[in-house]
Amino acid sequence: MSIAEYQALDLRPGSPIATDLSARLTEEAGRPTLSLSAPHGANAESPAFFTPVMLAWYQSHIVFARRSALAEVKRGFAQESLASGNPGFLLEAKRDEIEQTKQEHLRAGLQSFYSRVDVHDREEEIRRLRSDYDNRRAAHGRDAGSWNPWLKHGGVAAIMLLEFPLNLSSFLKIDFLTPALATASVTLIALLFAFSSHLIGRLIRQWGERFGGNVTARMRADSYRHLAFGLVLFLIGAAAIVFSRSYLVAEALSRQTALGEDGGSTISIYGVAFIGNLAVYASAVAWVLFTEDPVPDFAEERRRLDRLKRDSQKAYRKGIEREEQQLILQAQRETEQWARRDAEQARSLRNYGTCRSRFDEVCRQDARVLGLLDGYRNQLAIEARKRGVDTRFTYDGLASGETETRRDIDGDAYLSRRLALGYA
């Protein structure tokens, strides 16, 4: 076949070739996910950003005739030689060959990088966490709130420092405690209240997710255990505080009796003495309510995922980023070199203009092919919307500068990607 035979392909709307493409629309219109051909390193056999149906149609009706037409163009360039003695060439084909070589090296480098045990295990954990997180995000219709353990636990610790001025004087009244033991006792009570307020505050914040109707038996049992443990910690701390207050209360009652004053009842005195501790505990619970996500482990899972991603990106930068940048720069330099050689052959080859004219004829037919394919993917998007399907398009982007090469885009983003046919 030749350029003339490629041009003879009937690509008008309604032609058998065009009708065959339209007839395949139903194969993809209802799918939630479609894989696309590689966006880089594409060749005449497999152009970039094609869906499976587009690629099958192209390879069935177009590729053989187009490949023969390109071969005729390349033979025309190669019939004459440059001043260096090298044969002429089609610049666009050289560019695609350079891109293919670059992508092969990038892919080999990534495969070597991911074959390391530590990298592989981390990426598997990232994929697992991302899947779990995406499922939760879809179920709750939102992203997890930001979770900062330093802010959360640091706030509780700061609030619990107020226990020292409230309790230290009463514990120093206990005759069998030295000042050091009294200070240690107050510290222990602050820790008990801190853990208790964390457990109780989290349970209150996540009550519906832990005790609701759709909660698993295991989650409910764990929540009851946490509730019981939090209450026990609070009661232990409260009992210790009441015991220490008894020395102060006894001293106050003795003073009232000696002075003949009428004071409140013992219970009211204990209540007034303990109200400050309750206020501190309630403040800590309120702080936990403010910093905790309503969904159990949702924010924590997001933080773990973000941390692993940062670790992965750091390992990528340390491991292969420099080599990848060198490959990309090398490909750019080679492309520029071939562009300069093309300018040279434009001056020296007698048949350069004729060969470029033949190539332009191929490009005009390419434009008709791409017109049909653009029309197909527009109809694909329209049909998907009619069916209420939010189709996602996935592909591998190796030259992205990121460890995660898999890309996921929506229909509008896919339509914005320019289709092109390779020349290598």
C-alpha positions as CSV (number, residue, x, y, z in Angstrom):
1,M,0.0,0.0,0.0
2,S,1.1,3.6,-0.4
3,I,0.1,7.2,0.3
4,A,-2.5,7.1,-2.4
5,E,-4.1,4.0,-0.9
6,Y,-4.1,5.5,2.6
7,Q,-5.8,8.6,1.1
8,A,-8.3,6.3,-0.6
9,L,-9.7,5.1,2.7
10,D,-13.3,6.5,3.0
11,L,-13.4,8.3,6.3
12,R,-16.5,10.4,5.6
13,P,-19.3,10.3,8.2
14,G,-21.6,7.4,7.3
15,S,-18.9,5.4,5.5
16,P,-18.5,1.7,6.5
17,I,-15.3,2.5,8.4
18,A,-16.9,5.4,10.3
19,T,-20.1,3.4,10.9
20,D,-18.1,0.5,12.4
21,L,-16.5,2.9,15.0
22,S,-20.0,4.3,15.9
23,A,-21.4,0.9,16.3
24,R,-18.8,0.0,19.0
25,L,-20.0,2.9,21.2
26,T,-22.2,0.6,23.4
27,E,-19.2,-1.5,24.3
28,E,-17.7,1.3,26.4
29,A,-20.5,3.7,27.2
30,G,-21.7,2.0,30.4
31,R,-18.3,1.2,31.9
32,P,-17.2,3.0,35.1
33,T,-13.5,2.7,34.2
34,L,-11.7,2.7,30.9
35,S,-7.9,2.1,30.4
36,L,-6.1,4.4,28.0
37,S,-3.1,3.7,25.8
38,A,0.2,5.1,27.0
39,P,0.4,8.9,26.7
40,H,4.1,8.9,25.9
41,G,6.3,6.9,23.6
42,A,3.4,6.2,21.3
43,N,4.0,4.8,17.8
44,A,2.2,4.2,14.6
45,E,0.8,1.0,16.0
46,S,-0.5,2.3,19.3
47,P,-1.3,6.1,19.5
48,A,-1.7,7.9,22.8
49,F,-4.9,8.2,24.9
50,F,-6.9,5.7,22.9
51,T,-9.6,3.7,24.6
52,P,-9.7,-0.1,23.9
53,V,-12.4,0.3,21.3
54,M,-10.6,3.2,19.6
55,L,-7.4,1.3,19.5
56,A,-9.1,-1.9,18.1
57,W,-10.8,0.1,15.4
58,Y,-7.6,2.0,14.5
59,Q,-5.6,-1.2,14.3
60,S,-8.3,-2.9,12.3
61,H,-9.0,-0.2,9.6
62,I,-6.2,2.3,9.7
63,V,-2.8,1.1,10.9
64,F,-1.8,-1.0,7.9
65,A,-2.5,1.6,5.3
66,R,-1.0,4.4,7.4
67,R,2.1,2.4,8.2
68,S,2.7,1.8,4.5
69,A,2.2,5.5,3.7
70,L,4.7,6.5,6.4
71,A,7.2,4.0,5.0
72,E,6.9,5.6,1.6
73,V,7.6,9.0,3.1
74,K,10.6,7.7,5.0
75,R,12.0,6.0,1.9
76,G,11.7,9.3,0.0
77,F,13.8,11.0,2.6
78,A,16.4,8.2,2.8
79,Q,16.9,8.2,-1.0
80,E,19.3,11.1,-0.7
81,S,22.2,11.6,1.8
82,L,23.3,14.6,3.8
83,A,26.7,16.2,3.6
84,S,27.8,13.9,6.4
85,G,26.9,10.9,4.3
86,N,23.9,9.9,6.5
87,P,20.6,9.3,4.8
88,G,17.8,11.8,5.1
89,F,15.1,11.2,7.7
90,L,11.6,12.2,8.8
91,L,12.0,14.5,11.8
92,E,8.7,13.5,13.4
93,A,9.6,9.8,13.3
94,K,13.0,10.6,15.0
95,R,11.2,12.5,17.7
96,D,8.9,9.6,18.4
97,E,11.8,7.2,18.5
98,I,13.6,9.3,21.1
99,E,10.4,9.4,23.2
100,Q,10.0,5.7,23.0
101,T,13.6,5.1,24.1
102,K,13.2,7.5,27.0
103,Q,10.0,5.8,28.1
104,E,11.6,2.4,27.9
105,H,14.4,3.6,30.2
106,L,12.0,5.3,32.6
107,R,10.0,2.1,32.8
108,A,13.1,0.0,33.4
109,G,14.3,2.3,36.2
110,L,10.9,2.3,37.9
111,Q,10.7,-1.5,37.7
112,S,14.2,-1.8,39.3
113,F,13.2,0.7,42.0
114,Y,10.0,-1.0,42.9
115,S,11.6,-4.4,43.0
116,R,13.4,-3.4,46.2
117,V,11.7,-5.1,49.2
118,D,11.3,-2.0,51.3
119,V,9.9,0.0,48.4
120,H,7.5,-2.8,47.4
121,D,6.2,-3.3,50.9
122,R,5.6,0.4,51.4
123,E,3.8,0.7,48.1
124,E,1.6,-2.3,48.9
125,E,0.7,-0.6,52.2
126,I,0.0,2.6,50.5
127,R,-2.3,0.9,48.0
128,R,-4.2,-0.9,50.8
129,L,-4.6,2.3,52.9
130,R,-5.7,4.3,49.8
131,S,-8.3,1.7,49.0
132,D,-9.6,1.7,52.6
133,Y,-9.6,5.5,52.7
134,D,-11.3,5.9,49.4
135,N,-14.1,3.5,50.5
136,R,-14.6,5.5,53.7
137,R,-14.6,8.8,51.8
138,A,-17.2,7.5,49.4
139,A,-19.3,6.1,52.3
140,H,-19.2,9.4,54.3
141,G,-19.1,11.8,51.3
142,R,-16.1,13.8,52.6
143,D,-12.4,13.7,53.3
144,A,-11.2,13.1,56.8
145,G,-10.5,16.1,59.0
146,S,-6.9,17.0,59.6
147,W,-5.5,15.1,62.6
148,N,-2.5,16.4,64.5
149,P,-1.6,14.2,67.4
150,W,0.7,16.9,68.8
151,L,-2.1,19.4,68.8
152,K,-4.6,16.9,70.3
153,H,-2.4,15.3,73.0
154,G,-0.5,18.5,73.7
155,G,-3.7,20.4,74.3
156,V,-4.9,17.7,76.8
157,A,-1.5,17.7,78.5
158,A,-1.6,21.5,78.8
159,I,-5.1,21.5,80.3
160,M,-4.1,18.8,82.8
161,L,-1.3,21.0,84.1
162,L,-4.1,22.8,85.9
163,E,-4.4,19.8,88.2
164,F,-1.2,20.7,89.9
165,P,-2.3,24.0,91.6
166,L,-5.7,22.4,92.3
167,N,-4.4,19.2,94.0
168,L,-0.8,19.8,95.2
169,S,-1.7,21.6,98.4
170,S,-4.2,18.9,99.5
171,F,-1.7,16.1,98.8
172,L,1.0,17.9,100.8
173,K,-1.4,17.7,103.8
174,I,-1.3,13.9,103.7
175,D,1.0,13.1,106.6
176,F,2.6,9.9,105.1
177,L,3.5,11.5,101.8
178,T,6.8,13.4,101.3
179,P,6.7,16.4,98.9
180,A,8.2,14.3,96.2
181,L,5.5,11.6,96.6
182,A,2.8,14.2,96.7
183,T,4.0,15.7,93.5
184,A,4.2,12.2,91.9
185,S,0.7,11.5,93.1
186,V,-0.6,14.7,91.5
187,T,1.2,13.8,88.2
188,L,-0.3,10.3,88.2
189,I,-3.8,11.8,88.7
190,A,-3.2,14.2,85.8
191,L,-2.2,11.2,83.6
192,L,-5.3,9.2,84.7
193,F,-7.6,12.2,83.9
194,A,-5.7,12.8,80.6
195,F,-6.2,9.2,79.4
196,S,-9.8,9.1,80.7
197,S,-10.7,12.4,79.0
198,H,-9.2,11.1,75.7
199,L,-11.2,7.9,75.8
200,I,-14.5,9.5,76.9
201,G,-14.2,12.5,74.6
202,R,-13.5,10.3,71.6
203,L,-16.4,8.0,72.4
204,I,-18.8,10.9,72.7
205,R,-17.6,12.4,69.4
206,Q,-17.9,9.1,67.6
207,W,-21.0,7.9,69.4
208,G,-23.1,7.2,66.3
209,E,-20.3,5.4,64.6
210,R,-19.5,3.2,67.6
211,F,-23.0,2.5,69.1
212,G,-25.3,3.0,66.1
213,G,-27.5,0.4,64.5
214,N,-25.0,-0.6,61.7
215,V,-22.0,-1.0,64.0
216,T,-20.3,-4.4,64.0
217,A,-20.3,-6.4,67.2
218,R,-16.6,-6.1,67.5
219,M,-16.6,-2.4,67.3
220,R,-19.4,-2.1,69.8
221,A,-17.6,-4.4,72.2
222,D,-14.4,-2.5,71.9
223,S,-16.2,0.8,72.5
224,Y,-17.8,-0.5,75.6
225,R,-14.4,-1.6,76.9
226,H,-13.0,1.8,76.2
227,L,-16.0,3.4,78.0
228,A,-15.5,1.2,81.0
229,F,-11.8,1.8,81.1
230,G,-12.2,5.5,80.8
231,L,-14.8,5.6,83.6
232,V,-12.5,3.5,85.9
233,L,-9.6,5.8,85.3
234,F,-11.8,8.8,86.1
235,L,-13.1,7.2,89.3
236,I,-9.6,6.2,90.5
237,G,-8.4,9.7,90.0
238,A,-11.5,11.2,91.6
239,A,-11.2,8.9,94.6
240,A,-7.6,9.9,95.1
241,I,-8.6,13.6,94.9
242,V,-11.5,13.1,97.4
243,F,-9.1,11.3,99.8
244,S,-6.6,14.1,99.6
245,R,-9.4,16.7,100.1
246,S,-10.5,14.9,103.3
247,Y,-7.4,16.4,105.0
248,L,-8.3,19.9,104.0
249,V,-12.0,19.4,104.8
250,A,-11.1,18.0,108.2
251,E,-8.9,21.0,108.9
252,A,-11.6,23.4,107.7
253,L,-14.3,21.7,109.9
254,S,-12.0,21.8,112.9
255,R,-11.3,25.5,112.4
256,Q,-15.1,26.2,112.1
257,T,-15.8,24.3,115.3
258,A,-13.0,26.1,117.2
259,L,-14.3,29.5,116.1
260,G,-17.9,28.6,116.6
261,E,-18.8,29.4,113.0
262,D,-21.6,27.8,111.0
263,G,-20.3,26.2,107.8
264,G,-21.8,24.2,105.0
265,S,-22.4,20.5,105.1
266,T,-19.5,18.1,104.5
267,I,-20.9,17.1,101.2
268,S,-21.2,20.7,100.0
269,I,-17.6,21.4,101.1
270,Y,-16.4,18.3,99.2
271,G,-18.4,19.4,96.2
272,V,-17.0,22.9,96.1
273,A,-13.5,21.5,96.6
274,F,-13.9,19.1,93.6
275,I,-15.7,21.4,91.2
276,G,-12.4,22.8,89.9
277,N,-11.2,19.3,89.0
278,L,-14.5,18.6,87.1
279,A,-14.0,21.8,85.2
280,V,-10.5,20.8,84.1
281,Y,-11.7,17.3,83.2
282,A,-14.6,18.7,81.2
283,S,-12.3,21.1,79.4
284,A,-10.0,18.2,78.3
285,V,-13.1,16.3,77.1
286,A,-14.2,19.4,75.1
287,W,-10.8,19.7,73.6
288,V,-10.9,16.1,72.4
289,L,-14.3,16.7,70.9
290,F,-12.9,19.6,69.0
291,T,-9.9,17.7,67.6
292,E,-11.3,14.3,67.0
293,D,-13.0,13.2,63.7
294,P,-16.5,11.8,64.1
295,V,-15.5,8.6,62.2
296,P,-13.3,6.2,64.1
297,D,-9.7,6.0,62.8
298,F,-10.7,8.1,59.7
299,A,-8.3,11.0,60.3
300,E,-5.6,8.7,61.6
301,E,-5.8,6.6,58.5
302,R,-5.4,9.7,56.3
303,R,-2.4,10.8,58.4
304,R,-0.8,7.4,58.0
305,L,-1.4,7.4,54.3
306,D,0.0,10.9,53.9
307,R,3.1,9.9,55.9
308,L,3.7,6.8,53.8
309,K,3.3,8.9,50.7
310,R,5.9,11.4,51.9
311,D,8.3,8.5,52.8
312,S,7.7,7.1,49.3
313,Q,8.4,10.4,47.6
314,K,11.5,10.9,49.7
315,A,12.8,7.4,48.7
316,Y,12.0,8.2,45.0
317,R,13.9,11.5,45.1
318,K,16.9,9.8,46.7
319,G,16.7,6.7,44.5
320,I,15.9,7.5,40.9
321,E,14.7,11.0,40.4
322,R,18.1,12.3,39.4
323,E,18.5,9.5,36.8
324,E,15.0,10.2,35.4
325,Q,15.8,13.9,35.0
326,Q,19.0,13.0,33.2
327,L,17.0,10.8,30.8
328,I,14.5,13.5,30.2
329,L,17.3,16.1,29.6
330,Q,19.1,13.7,27.3
331,A,16.0,13.1,25.2
332,Q,15.5,16.9,24.9
333,R,19.1,17.4,23.7
334,E,18.7,14.6,21.2
335,T,15.5,16.1,19.9
336,E,17.2,19.5,19.5
337,Q,20.1,17.9,17.7
338,W,17.7,16.2,15.2
339,A,15.9,19.5,14.7
340,R,19.2,21.1,13.7
341,R,19.9,18.2,11.4
342,D,16.5,18.6,9.8
343,A,17.2,22.3,9.2
344,E,20.5,21.2,7.5
345,Q,18.7,18.6,5.3
346,A,16.1,21.2,4.3
347,R,19.0,23.1,2.7
348,S,20.9,20.2,1.2
349,L,18.3,17.6,0.1
350,R,16.9,18.3,-3.4
351,N,13.8,16.3,-2.7
352,Y,13.1,17.7,0.8
353,G,10.2,19.8,-0.3
354,T,8.6,16.9,-2.2
355,C,9.0,14.6,0.8
356,R,7.5,17.1,3.2
357,S,4.6,17.6,0.8
358,R,4.0,13.8,0.8
359,F,4.1,13.8,4.6
360,D,1.6,16.7,4.7
361,E,-0.7,14.5,2.6
362,V,-0.4,11.8,5.2
363,C,-1.1,14.4,8.0
364,R,-4.3,15.6,6.2
365,Q,-5.6,12.0,6.2
366,D,-4.5,11.7,9.8
367,A,-6.6,14.7,10.6
368,R,-9.7,12.9,9.2
369,V,-8.9,9.8,11.3
370,L,-8.5,11.9,14.4
371,G,-11.8,13.7,13.6
372,L,-13.7,10.4,13.7
373,L,-12.0,9.4,16.9
374,D,-12.7,12.8,18.5
375,G,-16.3,12.5,17.5
376,Y,-16.4,9.0,19.0
377,R,-15.1,10.1,22.4
378,N,-17.4,13.1,22.5
379,Q,-20.3,10.7,21.9
380,L,-18.9,8.4,24.5
381,A,-19.0,11.2,27.1
382,I,-22.6,12.1,26.1
383,E,-23.8,8.5,26.3
384,A,-22.1,8.0,29.7
385,R,-23.9,11.1,31.1
386,K,-27.2,9.9,29.7
387,R,-26.7,6.6,31.6
388,G,-25.7,8.4,34.7
389,V,-22.2,6.8,34.6
390,D,-19.2,8.8,35.8
391,T,-16.6,7.1,33.7
392,R,-13.0,7.3,34.9
393,F,-10.1,7.1,32.5
394,T,-6.8,5.6,33.7
395,Y,-3.3,5.5,32.2
396,D,0.4,5.3,33.2
397,G,2.3,8.6,33.3
398,L,5.9,7.6,33.6
399,A,7.4,11.1,33.2
400,S,5.4,12.7,35.9
401,G,8.2,13.0,38.5
402,E,6.2,11.1,41.1
403,T,6.3,7.6,42.5
404,E,2.7,6.9,41.7
405,T,2.5,6.6,37.9
406,R,-1.1,5.6,37.6
407,R,-3.3,8.5,36.6
408,D,-7.1,8.7,37.0
409,I,-9.0,11.4,35.2
410,D,-12.7,12.2,34.6
411,G,-14.5,12.6,31.3
412,D,-13.9,16.3,30.9
413,A,-10.2,16.0,31.6
414,Y,-10.0,13.2,29.0
415,L,-11.7,15.3,26.4
416,S,-9.2,18.0,27.0
417,R,-6.3,15.6,26.1
418,R,-5.2,16.0,22.5
419,L,-5.2,12.9,20.4
420,A,-2.2,12.3,18.1
421,L,-0.9,9.6,15.9
422,G,2.7,8.4,16.2
423,Y,5.2,8.4,13.3
424,A,7.8,5.9,14.5
